[in-house]
Amino acid sequence: MEATTYTTTMLKPVYTTPHPLAGDKVPLTVFDRATFDTFVPTVLAYPAPAPPDNRKLKAGLLSVVTAHPHLAGRLAVDDQGRVFLHLNNEGVLVVEVTVSGDMAAVLAGGVVPHDHFSGLYPTIPKVKLNRFECGGLVIGIISHHQVADGHSMSSFLTAWAAMVRAGDATSPFLDRAATAVPRMPPAPVSPHRPIEFNATCDGRSSSTSGYSVVPMNKIKNLKVSFTAEFVAELKARVAGGDGSGDGAARCSTFQCLLAHVWKKVTAARGLSSGDFTQVRVAVNCRSRANPPAPASFFGNMVLWAFPRLKVGDLLSSSYGGVVGVIRDAVARVDSEYIQSFVDFGAAASAEEDDGGEQRVAATAPPPPGTVMCPDMEVDSWLGFRFHQTDLGTGPPCAFVAPDLPVDGLMVFVPSAAAEGGVDVFIGLVEGHVEEFHKICYSLD
């Protein structure tokens, strides 16, 4: 893959009337601070005939960024060392590239080594348009996680597509402070510092305490595709349709597949039956808070659930039993827990201002090569509707996870190729890959 032309543009919104948030220095909420301090890439591929020319794509992007001023701003640090979002309208970087070669060859296999895909997205925010000789288009987007979570970025992408396709898009809800209003006085009831921030003894936040690190080339990126028929059969088992479930009523596609993949990865790892294994599950708190936040809120509003079982219990339990453990863990992230987390953030900020407890810092992402065994972590993009990212010539043919350099890290996305199917991108240490491939489609 070789770039034959290369141009860059910094898109800066121009407002006839200043945006209400123009110039604001927006403090990070406790949700922003709890999320990973890292850039997150997204890659969407569109087959020939490609969407409209780049001028139309950039015009639509500019219109949507105008309504999302946080994306045109920059993260900064104040004189007290606190990170904030400066809505200074510095703009969105757009990189346009003409690429030799065939897009299908680049996308073959779904997941490929990091350095093969790194050219598809910029190393600083925000958008890269890769036009292939074959007529295909690959759009790479990268944004900082403290600016927005996956739900927000998927809403942004669908808004961009709607603007290009139809000339109109819905506006986001931008009041970050409204999503993190503490009680007065704050009254946290859960130990949030070690849970959401994984604070170590020296006050640093880390998601990797106790995990080993291996050379990055020892972690293999896999893509496993589950058909709608497989998902339906799995749901029937969870409901006890073949006698293997526990009579659970109904479960989500995500819960069923997570139970399945958790079982199969754990079996492939060959762990002792007495070991404990857990999954860190991202939970969207928008509808769970009291009052609920609008679905259109652009920012971060995610916490985590931690279903945990002994290896022997996980492997011997019915699918319905494992789904029940997952469901119970997620249910504990309720409105009271969310309010307690918000109260913790307010109390911690007050203590910091008074020179008390060490600052609650953003959580550092796992370094490349981290082996989370016996644990796992999952993020779900199953709410991301691919058909809504139609830029005018049809939806993308592929969503690509550029790199998962961490053993046990998973991303669930709806299949772009098969309606009702799910693609699971997962990183596994090389010694467990062969066994996982042998059993990943077995329901035994």
Solvent accessible surface area in square Angstrom, and as a share of the most:
residue,aa,sasa,rsa
1,M,105,0.47
2,E,121,0.54
3,A,55,0.42
4,T,81,0.47
5,T,76,0.44
6,Y,133,0.50
7,T,78,0.45
8,T,76,0.44
9,T,49,0.29
10,M,82,0.37
11,L,20,0.10
12,K,101,0.43
13,P,3,0.02
14,V,135,0.78
15,Y,56,0.21
16,T,147,0.85
17,T,101,0.59
18,P,104,0.65
19,H,32,0.14
20,P,123,0.77
21,L,45,0.22
22,A,59,0.45
23,G,43,0.42
24,D,55,0.29
25,K,131,0.55
26,V,23,0.13
27,P,98,0.62
28,L,19,0.10
29,T,17,0.10
30,V,12,0.07
31,F,1,0.01
32,D,1,0.00
33,R,38,0.14
34,A,0,0.00
35,T,7,0.04
36,F,30,0.13
37,D,70,0.36
38,T,37,0.21
39,F,83,0.35
40,V,53,0.30
41,P,41,0.26
42,T,10,0.06
43,V,0,0.00
44,L,4,0.02
45,A,0,0.00
46,Y,4,0.02
47,P,60,0.38
48,A,55,0.43
49,P,106,0.67
50,A,24,0.19
51,P,5,0.03
52,P,33,0.21
53,D,76,0.39
54,N,25,0.13
55,R,188,0.68
56,K,101,0.43
57,L,0,0.00
58,K,38,0.16
59,A,59,0.46
60,G,5,0.04
61,L,1,0.01
62,L,56,0.28
63,S,51,0.33
64,V,4,0.03
65,V,1,0.00
66,T,37,0.22
67,A,33,0.25
68,H,6,0.03
69,P,10,0.07
70,H,2,0.01
71,L,4,0.02
72,A,1,0.01
73,G,3,0.03
74,R,73,0.27
75,L,56,0.28
76,A,32,0.25
77,V,96,0.55
78,D,43,0.22
79,D,141,0.73
80,Q,105,0.46
81,G,41,0.40
82,R,85,0.31
83,V,56,0.32
84,F,21,0.09
85,L,1,0.00
86,H,48,0.21
87,L,5,0.02
88,N,49,0.25
89,N,50,0.25
90,E,76,0.34
91,G,0,0.00
92,V,3,0.01
93,L,27,0.14
94,V,0,0.00
95,V,4,0.03
96,E,29,0.13
97,V,7,0.04
98,T,50,0.29
99,V,3,0.02
100,S,28,0.18
101,G,41,0.39
102,D,65,0.34
103,M,11,0.05
104,A,67,0.52
105,A,72,0.56
106,V,10,0.06
107,L,22,0.11
108,A,64,0.49
109,G,71,0.68
110,G,11,0.11
111,V,15,0.09
112,V,24,0.14
113,P,95,0.59
114,H,71,0.32
115,D,115,0.60
116,H,78,0.35
117,F,1,0.00
118,S,38,0.24
119,G,33,0.31
120,L,0,0.00
121,Y,19,0.07
122,P,13,0.08
123,T,119,0.69
124,I,95,0.48
125,P,22,0.14
126,K,14,0.06
127,V,3,0.01
128,K,21,0.09
129,L,1,0.01
130,N,2,0.01
131,R,46,0.17
132,F,9,0.04
133,E,124,0.56
134,C,58,0.35
135,G,30,0.28
136,G,0,0.00
137,L,0,0.00
138,V,0,0.00
139,I,2,0.01
140,G,0,0.00
141,I,6,0.03
142,I,11,0.06
143,S,5,0.03
144,H,17,0.08
145,H,38,0.17
146,Q,6,0.03
147,V,7,0.04
148,A,4,0.03
149,D,3,0.02
150,G,21,0.20
151,H,65,0.29
152,S,1,0.01
153,M,17,0.07
154,S,14,0.09
155,S,46,0.29
156,F,4,0.02
157,L,6,0.03
158,T,25,0.14
159,A,10,0.08
160,W,6,0.02
161,A,1,0.01
162,A,21,0.16
163,M,43,0.19
164,V,4,0.03
165,R,105,0.38
166,A,77,0.59
167,G,54,0.52
168,D,101,0.52
169,A,29,0.23
170,T,121,0.70
171,S,85,0.55
172,P,25,0.16
173,F,66,0.28
174,L,29,0.14
175,D,71,0.37
176,R,6,0.02
177,A,73,0.56
178,A,51,0.39
179,T,11,0.06
180,A,20,0.15
181,V,96,0.55
182,P,40,0.25
183,R,82,0.30
184,M,162,0.73
185,P,108,0.68
186,P,43,0.27
187,A,47,0.37
188,P,53,0.33
189,V,106,0.61
190,S,27,0.18
191,P,87,0.55
192,H,2,0.01
193,R,41,0.15
194,P,77,0.48
195,I,54,0.27
196,E,1,0.01
197,F,1,0.00
198,N,43,0.22
199,A,34,0.26
200,T,40,0.24
201,C,141,0.84
202,D,67,0.35
203,G,17,0.16
204,R,146,0.53
205,S,9,0.06
206,S,17,0.11
207,S,14,0.09
208,T,24,0.14
209,S,70,0.45
210,G,87,0.84
211,Y,54,0.21
212,S,67,0.43
213,V,87,0.50
214,V,41,0.24
215,P,85,0.54
216,M,80,0.36
217,N,106,0.54
218,K,81,0.34
219,I,12,0.06
220,K,80,0.34
221,N,32,0.17
222,L,17,0.08
223,K,77,0.33
224,V,4,0.02
225,S,53,0.34
226,F,3,0.01
227,T,69,0.40
228,A,36,0.28
229,E,128,0.58
230,F,26,0.11
231,V,9,0.05
232,A,60,0.46
233,E,85,0.38
234,L,0,0.00
235,K,71,0.30
236,A,49,0.38
237,R,53,0.19
238,V,1,0.01
239,A,46,0.36
240,G,25,0.24
241,G,64,0.62
242,D,79,0.41
243,G,68,0.65
244,S,42,0.27
245,G,18,0.18
246,D,88,0.45
247,G,56,0.54
248,A,18,0.14
249,A,92,0.71
250,R,203,0.74
251,C,15,0.09
252,S,51,0.33
253,T,34,0.20
254,F,33,0.14
255,Q,28,0.13
256,C,0,0.00
257,L,0,0.00
258,L,0,0.00
259,A,0,0.00
260,H,1,0.00
261,V,2,0.01
262,W,0,0.00
263,K,18,0.08
264,K,16,0.07
265,V,0,0.00
266,T,0,0.00
267,A,41,0.32
268,A,10,0.07
269,R,15,0.05
270,G,66,0.63
271,L,43,0.21
272,S,72,0.46
273,S,77,0.50
274,G,50,0.48
275,D,58,0.30
276,F,86,0.36
277,T,0,0.00
278,Q,47,0.21
279,V,0,0.00
280,R,21,0.08
281,V,1,0.01
282,A,30,0.23
283,V,8,0.05
284,N,57,0.29
285,C,0,0.00
286,R,6,0.02
287,S,93,0.60
288,R,83,0.30
289,A,13,0.10
290,N,115,0.59
291,P,113,0.71
292,P,88,0.55
293,A,14,0.11
294,P,55,0.35
295,A,73,0.57
296,S,52,0.33
297,F,2,0.01
298,F,3,0.01
299,G,0,0.00
300,N,4,0.02
301,M,3,0.01
302,V,29,0.17
303,L,0,0.00
304,W,22,0.08
305,A,3,0.02
306,F,60,0.25
307,P,1,0.01
308,R,130,0.47
309,L,29,0.14
310,K,85,0.36
311,V,1,0.01
312,G,22,0.21
313,D,73,0.38
314,L,0,0.00
315,L,75,0.37
316,S,94,0.60
317,S,37,0.24
318,S,37,0.24
319,Y,13,0.05
320,G,0,0.00
321,G,25,0.24
322,V,0,0.00
323,V,0,0.00
324,G,19,0.18
325,V,43,0.25
326,I,0,0.00
327,R,76,0.28
328,D,82,0.42
329,A,3,0.03
330,V,17,0.10
331,A,58,0.45
332,R,151,0.55
333,V,6,0.03
334,D,64,0.33
335,S,45,0.29
336,E,82,0.37
337,Y,36,0.14
338,I,4,0.02
339,Q,39,0.17
340,S,0,0.00
341,F,0,0.00
342,V,9,0.05
343,D,0,0.00
344,F,22,0.09
345,G,6,0.06
346,A,31,0.24
347,A,27,0.21
348,A,3,0.02
349,S,38,0.24
350,A,53,0.41
351,E,72,0.32
352,E,26,0.12
353,D,92,0.48
354,D,124,0.64
355,G,67,0.65
356,G,51,0.49
357,E,90,0.41
358,Q,107,0.47
359,R,90,0.33
360,V,5,0.03
361,A,42,0.33
362,A,25,0.20
363,T,0,0.00
364,A,47,0.37
365,P,46,0.29
366,P,19,0.12
367,P,57,0.36
368,P,74,0.46
369,G,0,0.00
370,T,0,0.00
371,V,17,0.10
372,M,7,0.03
373,C,35,0.21
374,P,40,0.25
375,D,20,0.10
376,M,2,0.01
377,E,16,0.07
378,V,2,0.01
379,D,55,0.29
380,S,44,0.28
381,W,27,0.09
382,L,46,0.23
383,G,68,0.65
384,F,6,0.02
385,R,144,0.52
386,F,15,0.06
387,H,115,0.51
388,Q,73,0.33
389,T,2,0.01
390,D,28,0.15
391,L,4,0.02
392,G,45,0.43
393,T,68,0.40
394,G,21,0.20
395,P,66,0.41
396,P,4,0.02
397,C,52,0.31
398,A,23,0.18
399,F,20,0.08
400,V,2,0.01
401,A,6,0.05
402,P,7,0.04
403,D,31,0.16
404,L,12,0.06
405,P,26,0.17
406,V,4,0.02
407,D,0,0.00
408,G,0,0.00
409,L,35,0.17
410,M,0,0.00
411,V,23,0.13
412,F,0,0.00
413,V,1,0.01
414,P,29,0.18
415,S,20,0.13
416,A,34,0.26
417,A,100,0.78
418,A,48,0.37
419,E,173,0.77
420,G,52,0.50
421,G,4,0.04
422,V,6,0.04
423,D,12,0.06
424,V,1,0.01
425,F,1,0.00
426,I,0,0.00
427,G,0,0.00
428,L,0,0.00
429,V,25,0.14
430,E,74,0.33
431,G,65,0.63
432,H,36,0.16
433,V,23,0.13
434,E,121,0.54
435,E,69,0.31
436,F,2,0.01
437,H,95,0.42
438,K,138,0.58
439,I,36,0.18
440,C,2,0.01
441,Y,115,0.44
442,S,37,0.24
443,L,18,0.09
444,D,156,0.81
